[in-house]
């Protein structure tokens, strides 16, 4: 069995426990937005010739594949 080492996991859990439920929810929203922004940035770098409309279409198509992969 291959166990991945996570040296900061304990610190991460302690930080989460110090947060209120509202703070944790806001952090989840922040991380979700960061993920979307990073994904879009990657698409723009990979496909620099696409228009913003085409990037958005590609983004939505790829998200759809992720959300529907169990069907």
Protein Blocks (a to p, Z undefined) as FASTA:
>chain_A
ZZdddfklmmmmmmmmmpcfklmmmmmmmmmmmmmmmmmmmmmmmmmmbcfklmmmmmmm
mmmmmmmmmZZ
